[in-house]
Structure formats: structure tokens, C-alpha cells
Amino acid sequence: MTANKDFLKTTAVDPQEAAPWRGIVRVLAQRRISSTGYELVLERGDLAFTAGRLVTIHGRDVTEDRSYTIASGEQDERLHILYRLVPTGALTPQLIQLQAGDELELSGPYGQFTLRDPMRPIFFLATGTGIAPCRAFCRTHPDLALTVVHGVRTPDELFYREEFESRYRYQPCCSRTAHDAYQGRVTQFMAEQDTPPTTHYYLCGAYEMIYEMQALLHAKGVPNEHIFIEGYYYRLEV
Ligand SMILES: Cc1cc2nc3c(=O)[nH]c(=O)nc-3n(C[C@H](O)[C@H](O)[C@H](O)COP(=O)(O)OP(=O)(O)OC[C@H]3O[C@@H](n4cnc5c(N)ncnc54)[C@H](O)[C@@H]3O)c2cc1C
């Protein structure tokens, strides 16, 4: 498999930008939104950000610091963090313990996975929690010409489905049980679609999807400069 490792640049911090904000914020709510998915609602503090950027949530020491894309719009009063519990993970088992009134330390914004051109037709291709920046884009720019393709294992992981379905072209893809979704992976679905080369393609989530999707889009004639990527994790389980 040939893969473009340029994705490593997408999360680099721009050395020219102002130092990130760092501070303590209060937890306003914690919602369980699927069997493994949670949403933290946090005070925003003085954090200014561009849709698609992320924060670091600081754990007990630096080995527990983890990145989370802000799932809120630029003008929203609160920060929404969509996350999946990794039972063997270092930080997320601590995050699920948080309740309204608790505090946590975060810093940011970081990352470069921002919207390049709100006027351009867009495919947002995500797996799992990789849908979070798409929500930030939509809440900031509601009139996007957007197609959302979201790949998950089971339908309960189709986070924010109603918000996307009510306004945009929306295609759920479920690898295990499908119900009213496409049964299969995002890459299988996209292999069957028209992929205009002038459209912008945002890829977010598991690295395996990103590598495969990049190769597929290249093979279908999409130039690399119209593909934007943010890798979250390597999928160790199917
Ligand atoms: C740029 C960037 C943005 C990110 N944004 C988000 C986000 O918005 N929401 C979010 O849930 N995570 C996000 N992540 C992943 C997040 O930083 C943590 O890795 C994740 O929450 C697990 O943390 P942990 O300490 O509990 O587990 P860790 O000890 O870090 O990881 C344990 C295992 O879990 C796997 N894993 C990590 N994240 C996921 C996931 N989301 N789904 C399935 N398996 C996973 C890893 O491959 C690893 O093998 C992002 C990562 C990056 C690099």
C-alpha cells in the first residue's frame, strides 16, 4: 500500500501563531450518546478557535495528555468534545468519570484541519469520532454544499446524525449491522461514487481509512491539493 505521509503535517502547530491558551475549564455536562460515545460540554474560557482545530486535554501528567477536536462552532458559547471510551486507554476512562461542576485543564487551539473554502462543494469522509470537525464546520458555516459520509460499526455510533440529515446530503455506512445505512465501509461506498476533481475532500478518523481513501481518490483523479486529512488513531479492533 502506498500512503502519503503528508498527514503528519496537518497537526503541526504553526510556529508563527500566538501561544496557545491554557487554563482550567468547568464541566457543564457529560452525556452518554451511544454505547461507547460520550459528549463533554465545557466552559469555553477565553479560547478562540477556528472550526476544525483541536484542544489538548491534560491528564495527571504529560503521558496522559490527549488531543480532541472541538465539535462546536466558532461562535458557540460552549465547547463540545465528542469522544469514544477506550476501556484500556489512559485518559478516556478518566473522562467518563467527570460530572457537571468538575474541572479539567486544557490548552489550544492546535492543528490545521480547517475549512479551506466554504463556497466549494465538499465531501466530509469520517470514521467514528472523526465526525467531530464536520460538526464544527457546519455550526460555523451552515450553508455548506456538503456531503457527509460517516463510517461506523453500528448505527448507534452515527453521532449527530439528525443534525447532518436535516440539512445536508448524508450517507451512513455501517460495517456490522446496517438497518437503513449502507452496509460496508466508507471506502467501499466511495468507490461507487462520482468524485469530481474540483470538490474538496476532508478525511478524518482512523488512519487505515485515510490511507485507503487517499489512494482511492488519487486513482479516481482527485488531485492531492483537494484532499485534507486528520488522523486520530490506528484501528486495532474491527
Ligand atoms: C489530531 C487528533 C484529534 C483527535 N480528536 C479526537 C476526538 O475528537 N475524539 C476522540 O474520541 N478521539 C480523538 N483523538 C484520539 C484521542 O487523542 C485519544 O487517543 C483517544 O481519546 C484515546 O485516549 P486514551 O488515553 O483513552 O487511550 P490511548 O491510551 O491513547 O489509546 C489506546 C488505544 O485506543 C485507540 N484509539 C484512540 N482513539 C480512538 C478512537 N477515537 N476510537 C477508537 N480507538 C481509538 C488507539 O489506537 C490506541 O490503540 C484525536 C487524536 C488526534 C491525534
The ligand as an SDF file (V2000), in Angstrom:
LIG
                    3D

 53 58  0  0  0  0  0  0  0  0999 V2000
   -5.4370   15.2250   15.9100 C   0  0  0  0  0  0  0  0  0  0  0  0
   -6.2370   14.2920   16.8010 C   0  0  0  0  0  0  0  0  0  0  0  0
   -7.5540   14.6050   17.1210 C   0  0  0  0  0  0  0  0  0  0  0  0
   -8.3020   13.7250   17.9050 C   0  0  0  0  0  0  0  0  0  0  0  0
   -9.6050   14.0280   18.1800 N   0  0  0  0  0  0  0  0  0  0  0  0
  -10.3590   13.1260   18.8650 C   0  0  0  0  0  0  0  0  0  0  0  0
  -11.7500   13.3780   19.1100 C   0  0  0  0  0  0  0  0  0  0  0  0
  -12.3030   14.4350   18.7580 O   0  0  0  0  0  0  0  0  0  0  0  0
  -12.4550   12.3970   19.7660 N   0  0  0  0  0  0  0  0  0  0  0  0
  -11.8660   11.2270   20.1980 C   0  0  0  0  0  0  0  0  0  0  0  0
  -12.5490   10.3690   20.7800 O   0  0  0  0  0  0  0  0  0  0  0  0
  -10.5660   10.9870   19.9900 N   0  0  0  0  0  0  0  0  0  0  0  0
   -9.8010   11.9000   19.3570 C   0  0  0  0  0  0  0  0  0  0  0  0
   -8.4690   11.6620   19.1690 N   0  0  0  0  0  0  0  0  0  0  0  0
   -7.8870   10.4890   19.8400 C   0  0  0  0  0  0  0  0  0  0  0  0
   -7.5620   10.8940   21.2950 C   0  0  0  0  0  0  0  0  0  0  0  0
   -6.4800   11.8250   21.2980 O   0  0  0  0  0  0  0  0  0  0  0  0
   -7.1610    9.7030   22.1700 C   0  0  0  0  0  0  0  0  0  0  0  0
   -6.1470    8.9630   21.5320 O   0  0  0  0  0  0  0  0  0  0  0  0
   -8.3580    8.7970   22.4870 C   0  0  0  0  0  0  0  0  0  0  0  0
   -9.3790    9.5040   23.1670 O   0  0  0  0  0  0  0  0  0  0  0  0
   -7.9360    7.6210   23.3760 C   0  0  0  0  0  0  0  0  0  0  0  0
   -7.3050    8.1400   24.5140 O   0  0  0  0  0  0  0  0  0  0  0  0
   -6.9670    7.1690   25.7190 P   0  0  0  0  0  0  0  0  0  0  0  0
   -5.8730    7.8290   26.5260 O   0  0  0  0  0  0  0  0  0  0  0  0
   -8.1870    6.7540   26.4720 O   0  0  0  0  0  0  0  0  0  0  0  0
   -6.3880    5.8720   25.0200 O   0  0  0  0  0  0  0  0  0  0  0  0
   -4.8990    5.6600   24.4890 P   0  0  0  0  0  0  0  0  0  0  0  0
   -4.1320    5.0770   25.6310 O   0  0  0  0  0  0  0  0  0  0  0  0
   -4.3620    6.8970   23.8650 O   0  0  0  0  0  0  0  0  0  0  0  0
   -5.1450    4.6850   23.2860 O   0  0  0  0  0  0  0  0  0  0  0  0
   -5.4810    3.3340   23.4100 C   0  0  0  0  0  0  0  0  0  0  0  0
   -5.8860    2.7830   22.0200 C   0  0  0  0  0  0  0  0  0  0  0  0
   -7.1100    3.3700   21.5590 O   0  0  0  0  0  0  0  0  0  0  0  0
   -7.0770    3.6180   20.1500 C   0  0  0  0  0  0  0  0  0  0  0  0
   -7.9280    4.8130   19.8910 N   0  0  0  0  0  0  0  0  0  0  0  0
   -7.5990    6.0930   20.1510 C   0  0  0  0  0  0  0  0  0  0  0  0
   -8.6170    6.9230   19.8150 N   0  0  0  0  0  0  0  0  0  0  0  0
   -9.6240    6.1560   19.3790 C   0  0  0  0  0  0  0  0  0  0  0  0
  -10.9120    6.4520   18.9130 C   0  0  0  0  0  0  0  0  0  0  0  0
  -11.4010    7.6990   18.8390 N   0  0  0  0  0  0  0  0  0  0  0  0
  -11.6940    5.3960   18.5100 N   0  0  0  0  0  0  0  0  0  0  0  0
  -11.2060    4.1370   18.5810 C   0  0  0  0  0  0  0  0  0  0  0  0
   -9.9690    3.7950   19.0220 N   0  0  0  0  0  0  0  0  0  0  0  0
   -9.1890    4.8010   19.4100 C   0  0  0  0  0  0  0  0  0  0  0  0
   -5.6100    3.8800   19.8670 C   0  0  0  0  0  0  0  0  0  0  0  0
   -5.2970    3.4550   18.5480 O   0  0  0  0  0  0  0  0  0  0  0  0
   -4.8820    3.0510   20.9000 C   0  0  0  0  0  0  0  0  0  0  0  0
   -4.5580    1.8060   20.3740 O   0  0  0  0  0  0  0  0  0  0  0  0
   -7.7050   12.5370   18.4040 C   0  0  0  0  0  0  0  0  0  0  0  0
   -6.3630   12.2480   18.1190 C   0  0  0  0  0  0  0  0  0  0  0  0
   -5.6350   13.1080   17.3210 C   0  0  0  0  0  0  0  0  0  0  0  0
   -4.1980   12.7580   17.0030 C   0  0  0  0  0  0  0  0  0  0  0  0
  1  2  1  0
  2  3  1  0
  2 52  2  0
  3  4  2  0
  4  5  1  0
  4 50  1  0
  5  6  2  0
  6  7  1  0
  6 13  1  0
  7  8  2  0
  7  9  1  0
  9 10  1  0
 10 11  2  0
 10 12  1  0
 12 13  2  0
 13 14  1  0
 14 15  1  0
 14 50  1  0
 15 16  1  0
 16 17  1  0
 16 18  1  0
 18 19  1  0
 18 20  1  0
 20 21  1  0
 20 22  1  0
 22 23  1  0
 23 24  1  0
 24 25  2  0
 24 26  1  0
 24 27  1  0
 27 28  1  0
 28 29  2  0
 28 30  1  0
 28 31  1  0
 31 32  1  0
 32 33  1  0
 33 34  1  0
 33 48  1  0
 34 35  1  0
 35 36  1  0
 35 46  1  0
 36 37  1  0
 36 45  1  0
 37 38  2  0
 38 39  1  0
 39 40  1  0
 39 45  2  0
 40 41  1  0
 40 42  2  0
 42 43  1  0
 43 44  2  0
 44 45  1  0
 46 47  1  0
 46 48  1  0
 48 49  1  0
 50 51  2  0
 51 52  1  0
 52 53  1  0
M  END
$$$$
